[in-house]
Amino acid sequence: MWGLLCIGIVALVVLISYVKAPPFLSFLLVSIMVGLADGLTTTTIIDALQKGIGSTLGSILSIIVLGAMIGKLIAKSNAGVVIADQLANYFGAKRLPFAFMIIGFIVSLPLFFSVAFLLLTPLVLTTAKRQHINPVYLGIPMLASMSITQGFLPPHPAPYYLVTHLPGADMGITLGLGIIIAIPAMLTSGWLFGKTLNNISSDPLNFVQEDEIKNPPSFISCLLIILLPVVLIALRSFYKNDFIEFLSEPVIALMISLLIALYILGVKRRVAWNQIQVWMLDSIKEVAPLILTFAGAGAFKEILQSMKIGDEVLRFAMSSSVNPLLLAWLMAALLRIITGSSTVAGITTAGLIIPVLLKTGVNPNLLVLSIGAGSMVLSHVNDTGFWLYKEYFGVSIKDTLRSWTIMETILAVVGLLGVLALQYII
């Protein structure tokens, strides 16, 4: 089974990188072949493909499309240029990587990774082009901080689930300890490691409108469009009622931001409505290959789950005698590598690790953080974040592995070391 998994991953890399086959087709072919080789019935394989594609697109399709539309409006109105120039003037070109790392951490605290990515990446790419900075060198620090909030800190889905399902875990304590661990993880994986990536070749998506446009939007209005979804989604942390819950749903928050962007960046500046429609259609065309890639990755993930690889992980966990925090990290890491989803890895590990928690009495707050760290390790071709980064930053599979994948692994390892250090302090 493990051999089949390795063969499948290698086949994907070969098909996509060397044969230049479309990622969606590559995922489907490999998923079917791996499933057949493992002895799955054809009915099981078809059901898994349909379930994997449907569940993946069902959770992310609307967010990608709405984010792409906002990004296109920002690009065509030169709103990204306005913000990029202001940031460069304030921080200076040399401090921009560190500045984006902090911005990414703050903005992604209340946001899902995909939402924060789609809001901030156009800004990074625009700034990189305007300041003649390598986009990877500028983007990795921000992406590292965004990944850390997703893996370590509630109220993100997996950490929140872990805190509420592991007996004895406390939301406030976990959040505080998570921020302590996040600081060295962010500095090493984002800022320090990012400094080594200045030579990576990239051909990113273009979010800069080359033609001169009259009536450029103000800095405040541009900032409002970027930050409004953050504020709306964060409301649920302070107010609890049905209307606030509705507004704070990422899809609704992005929809509201899009409507405001249409007015401020389009209608108010007297852009013809038929021109705005063209921009919207173009934005969907640009992310269509990415959507198909996500669909294929979801199919591959579901096939692996149908192969019951998680059972092998459980048998390993119950037969080992290592430090429970290290064991939890390893379990989450294996599930992350297999499924490609940090959320699935974290939530699944919670169910597997509870007997270990009850038996050993390990600190449940540190256990949450250990699982969160492990769920970020070794992102590769079955992870949607991998493809978001590759397509937006325009880097090769090889360079995605040596930048994005290594960054994710560094923050996972440093996070584990932070957890183990805290175990001897508290």
C-alpha positions, 0 to 999 in steps of 0.5 A, spaced: 500 500 500 505 504 501 509 502 495 502 504 491 502 511 494 509 512 492 508 510 485 502 514 485 505 521 487 512 519 482 507 518 477 503 525 478 510 529 478 512 525 472 506 526 468 505 534 470 512 536 470 515 532 464 510 529 460 506 536 461 499 533 461 494 537 464 494 536 472 486 534 472 487 529 467 493 526 470 490 526 477 484 522 474 489 517 471 493 516 477 487 515 481 484 510 477 490 506 476 492 506 484 485 504 485 485 498 481 492 496 483 489 496 490 484 492 488 478 497 489 472 495 485 470 500 479 464 502 483 468 504 489 473 508 484 467 512 480 464 513 487 470 516 490 472 520 484 465 523 484 465 524 492 472 527 492 471 532 486 464 534 489 467 535 496 473 539 494 469 544 489 463 544 494 468 547 499 472 552 495 469 553 488 465 560 490 471 562 494 476 562 488 471 565 483 469 571 488 476 572 490 478 572 483 473 577 481 475 581 487 483 580 484 481 582 477 477 589 479 483 590 484 488 589 478 484 593 472 483 599 477 490 599 479 488 599 486 493 594 487 498 599 485 496 604 490 497 599 496 503 597 493 506 604 492 504 606 499 507 600 503 513 601 499 514 608 501 512 606 508 516 600 510 522 601 504 523 595 499 528 592 504 523 591 509 517 589 505 518 581 506 518 582 513 512 587 513 508 582 508 509 576 513 506 580 519 500 583 514 499 575 513 499 573 520 494 579 522 490 578 516 489 571 516 488 570 523 480 570 522 480 568 515 481 561 512 487 560 508 484 560 501 481 567 502 487 570 505 491 567 499 486 570 494 486 577 498 493 578 499 497 574 493 495 579 488 498 585 493 504 581 493 505 580 486 503 587 484 508 590 489 514 585 487 513 587 480 513 595 482 519 594 486 523 589 482 523 584 487 523 576 486 515 574 487 517 568 491 522 572 495 517 577 497 511 572 498 514 566 502 514 570 508 507 572 508 505 565 506 508 562 512 505 566 517 498 564 513 500 557 514 501 557 521 495 561 523 491 555 519 495 550 523 496 552 530 491 557 532 483 557 533 478 559 531 481 556 524 477 549 523 482 544 525 485 547 531 478 549 533 476 542 532 481 539 536 480 544 542 473 542 542 474 535 542 480 533 546 478 533 553 482 538 557 484 543 552 482 550 553 481 555 547 485 561 550 491 557 553 492 554 546 491 560 543 496 563 547 501 558 547 500 557 539 502 564 538 509 563 542 510 557 538 508 561 531 513 567 532 520 562 531 516 558 526 514 564 522 521 567 523 525 561 520 520 558 515 518 565 512 523 570 513 530 566 514 528 561 509 525 566 504 532 570 504 534 563 500 529 564 495 531 570 491 534 566 485 527 562 483 525 563 477 517 565 476 512 568 471 506 570 476 499 572 474 499 579 472 495 584 477 498 590 474 494 594 469 499 597 464 495 602 461 494 609 465 487 609 468 483 616 470 481 617 477 485 612 480 482 609 487 484 612 493 488 608 498 483 608 503 478 605 499 483 600 496 484 598 503 477 597 505 476 592 499 482 588 502 480 588 509 473 588 509 472 580 509 477 580 514 473 584 519 466 581 517 469 574 518 472 576 525 465 579 527 463 571 529 469 572 535 465 578 538 458 577 537 454 571 537 447 571 533 444 568 526 445 575 522 452 575 524 454 568 523 451 569 516 455 575 515 461 572 517 461 566 512 467 567 508 462 566 501 458 572 504 463 576 506 467 576 499 460 577 496 459 583 500 466 585 498 465 584 491 459 588 491 463 594 494 469 593 489 464 593 483 461 600 486 468 603 488 473 601 483 468 600 477 461 604 477 464 610 481 469 611 477 465 611 471 467 604 468 462 602 463 458 596 465 459 591 459 467 592 460 466 590 468 462 584 465 468 582 461 473 583 467 469 578 471 469 573 465 476 574 464 477 572 472 473 566 471 477 564 465 484 565 469 482 561 475 479 555 471 485 551 470 486 552 478 479 549 479 480 543 475 487 542 478 483 542 485 478 537 483 483 532 481 487 533 487 480 532 491 479 525 487 486 523 488 485 524 496 478 520 496 481 514 492 487 514 498 482 514 503 478 509 500 484 505 500 484 505 508 491 508 508 488 511 515 488 504 518 495 503 517 497 509 520 492 507 526 496 501 527 502 504 527 500 509 532 497 504 537 504 499 537 509 505 538 512 507 545 514 514 543 513 521 546 505 522 545 506 529 542 511 526 537 507 521 536 501 525 535 505 530 530 507 523 526 500 521 525 498 528 523 504 528 518 502 522 515 495 523 514 497 530 511 502 527 506 496 522 504 490 526 504 493 533 502 489 536 507 491 539 513 484 540 516 483 533 514 489 531 518 488 535 524 481 532 525 482 525 523 488 525 528 484 528 534 479 521 533 486 517 533 489 520 539 484 521 544 486 514 547 493 516 547 491 522 551 487 519 556 492 514 557 498 518 558 495 525 561 499 529 556 498 536 556 492 537 551 493 544 549 500 542 547 497 536 544 493 540 539 499 544 537 503 538 536 497 535 531 497 542 528 504 542 526 504 535 524 498 537 519 502 542 515 508 538 513 511 536 506 505 539 502 506 536 495 501 535 489 495 532 492 494 539 496 490 545 494 495 550 497 501 547 493 497 548 486 495 555 489 502 557 490 504 554 483 499 557 479 499 564 482 507 565 483 508 561 476 513 557 478 515 550 476 513 543 480 521 543 482 521 550 484 514 549 488 517 543 492 524 547 493 520 553 496 513 552 498 514 544 500 520 546 504 517 552 507 511 548 510 516 542 512 520 547 516 514 551 520 512 544 522 518 541 524 520 548 528 513 548 531 514 541 534 520 543 537 517 549 540 511 544 543 517 539 546 520 545 549 514 548 552 513 541 555 519 542 559 517 549 561 509 548 563 
